[in-house]
Amino acid sequence: MKKYIYYIYGLIVIFVGFILYKISQKIQNFGANNKSEDTIENNQDAVIEAINSIEVSNTTISDAKATLIAQSQVEAMSVFWGTDEIALFQTLNGLNVDDLNLIAQKFGAQPYSMLNTGLSDTWTNAIGDYTLQPLNIWYQYEISGDEMDSMRAIWSGTILDNTF
């Protein structure tokens, strides 16, 4: 019986350690992107206003497809082990500026927490502090380095250009 209790304690320690590691990774990524919390907050309001006012006319994808791609961006940044960079970039390949602007509109402002873990709502509500954030802010928190440079190149010329 004691053996099973040790296994349970071990699993709890591993789970807590993983959550702490994930938090430290998010904080480290945020610091690496060289934007202060104040800059992000000011940027957020301006981006949301711009996203809501932009008109798109030369899209090659439907509204429904843009909504699916926006949701796939959320899902790629909400996996349990971190950010799925491959999925994040795959859904954006071959899209034009208006397609990307439409995706930013469909994304809108989604609930974000530093603990986007992919866990159930019960868990995330208990351990996360969610705020509504536009796509560029999600990128700011979730990717860095070469991935950030690549994402900036993809969104160049769009409403999100130079916002993350």
FENQUI-V463151 format. One record per residue. N is the residue number from 0. OMEGA is omega in degrees with one decimal (NA if undefined). NEAR is the number of other C-alpha atoms within 12 Angstrom. Layout:
# FENQUI-V463151
n->N omega->OMEGA near->NEAR
n->N omega->OMEGA near->NEAR
This chain:
# FENQUI-V463151
n->0 omega->179.6 near->7
n->1 omega->-180.0 near->8
n->2 omega->-179.9 near->9
n->3 omega->177.9 near->10
n->4 omega->177.1 near->11
n->5 omega->176.8 near->12
n->6 omega->179.6 near->13
n->7 omega->177.0 near->14
n->8 omega->178.6 near->14
n->9 omega->178.4 near->14
n->10 omega->178.3 near->14
n->11 omega->179.2 near->14
n->12 omega->178.8 near->15
n->13 omega->-179.4 near->14
n->14 omega->179.3 near->17
n->15 omega->177.8 near->15
n->16 omega->178.8 near->14
n->17 omega->179.1 near->19
n->18 omega->178.3 near->27
n->19 omega->176.6 near->18
n->20 omega->-179.3 near->21
n->21 omega->177.7 near->26
n->22 omega->-178.6 near->26
n->23 omega->178.0 near->18
n->24 omega->179.3 near->24
n->25 omega->-180.0 near->31
n->26 omega->179.4 near->24
n->27 omega->177.8 near->20
n->28 omega->180.0 near->26
n->29 omega->-179.8 near->27
n->30 omega->-178.6 near->19
n->31 omega->-176.1 near->19
n->32 omega->171.7 near->27
n->33 omega->173.8 near->19
n->34 omega->-178.7 near->20
n->35 omega->177.6 near->18
n->36 omega->178.2 near->17
n->37 omega->178.3 near->11
n->38 omega->-179.6 near->18
n->39 omega->-179.6 near->27
n->40 omega->178.3 near->22
n->41 omega->179.8 near->17
n->42 omega->-176.4 near->26
n->43 omega->-178.3 near->29
n->44 omega->-180.0 near->22
n->45 omega->-179.2 near->21
n->46 omega->179.6 near->32
n->47 omega->178.6 near->31
n->48 omega->-179.8 near->19
n->49 omega->179.5 near->22
n->50 omega->-178.1 near->31
n->51 omega->-175.7 near->22
n->52 omega->-175.6 near->16
n->53 omega->176.4 near->23
n->54 omega->177.9 near->19
n->55 omega->-177.1 near->26
n->56 omega->-176.3 near->16
n->57 omega->-179.1 near->15
n->58 omega->174.9 near->20
n->59 omega->179.5 near->20
n->60 omega->179.1 near->25
n->61 omega->174.7 near->20
n->62 omega->-179.3 near->23
n->63 omega->178.3 near->17
n->64 omega->178.0 near->22
n->65 omega->177.2 near->30
n->66 omega->178.0 near->24
n->67 omega->179.2 near->21
n->68 omega->177.3 near->33
n->69 omega->178.8 near->35
n->70 omega->178.5 near->27
n->71 omega->175.5 near->28
n->72 omega->176.6 near->37
n->73 omega->-177.1 near->40
n->74 omega->-179.8 near->31
n->75 omega->-179.8 near->29
n->76 omega->-177.3 near->37
n->77 omega->179.4 near->34
n->78 omega->-172.7 near->23
n->79 omega->-174.3 near->23
n->80 omega->-179.8 near->24
n->81 omega->179.8 near->31
n->82 omega->176.4 near->33
n->83 omega->-175.4 near->25
n->84 omega->-179.5 near->29
n->85 omega->179.2 near->20
n->86 omega->-179.5 near->21
n->87 omega->-176.5 near->32
n->88 omega->-176.8 near->29
n->89 omega->-175.7 near->17
n->90 omega->-178.0 near->29
n->91 omega->-178.0 near->32
n->92 omega->172.8 near->19
n->93 omega->-179.7 near->16
n->94 omega->178.8 near->26
n->95 omega->-176.2 near->23
n->96 omega->179.9 near->29
n->97 omega->175.6 near->29
n->98 omega->-179.2 near->36
n->99 omega->176.8 near->44
n->100 omega->177.9 near->43
n->101 omega->177.2 near->39
n->102 omega->177.9 near->43
n->103 omega->177.3 near->45
n->104 omega->-177.9 near->35
n->105 omega->176.5 near->31
n->106 omega->179.7 near->34
n->107 omega->174.3 near->34
n->108 omega->-177.3 near->28
n->109 omega->177.2 near->28
n->110 omega->-179.8 near->27
n->111 omega->172.4 near->31
n->112 omega->174.6 near->29
n->113 omega->-179.7 near->36
n->114 omega->174.6 near->39
n->115 omega->-170.3 near->37
n->116 omega->-173.6 near->36
n->117 omega->177.4 near->26
n->118 omega->-179.8 near->20
n->119 omega->179.9 near->16
n->120 omega->-180.0 near->16
n->121 omega->-179.9 near->11
n->122 omega->-174.5 near->16
n->123 omega->176.5 near->22
n->124 omega->-179.0 near->19
n->125 omega->-172.8 near->14
n->126 omega->-176.8 near->20
n->127 omega->175.7 near->22
n->128 omega->-171.9 near->16
n->129 omega->173.0 near->19
n->130 omega->178.7 near->19
n->131 omega->-177.7 near->20
n->132 omega->174.6 near->30
n->133 omega->-174.3 near->39
n->134 omega->-178.7 near->45
n->135 omega->179.0 near->44
n->136 omega->174.2 near->43
n->137 omega->178.3 near->44
n->138 omega->-178.7 near->40
n->139 omega->-179.2 near->41
n->140 omega->-166.9 near->39
n->141 omega->-177.0 near->44
n->142 omega->179.5 near->36
n->143 omega->175.1 near->28
n->144 omega->-177.8 near->21
n->145 omega->178.2 near->13
n->146 omega->178.5 near->22
n->147 omega->178.3 near->30
n->148 omega->179.0 near->20
n->149 omega->-179.7 near->21
n->150 omega->177.0 near->35
n->151 omega->178.6 near->26
n->152 omega->178.7 near->21
n->153 omega->-175.2 near->28
n->154 omega->178.6 near->33
n->155 omega->180.0 near->21
n->156 omega->179.4 near->17
n->157 omega->177.8 near->30
n->158 omega->-179.3 near->34
n->159 omega->178.8 near->38
n->160 omega->178.6 near->24
n->161 omega->177.9 near->20
n->162 omega->178.0 near->34
n->163 omega->NA near->35
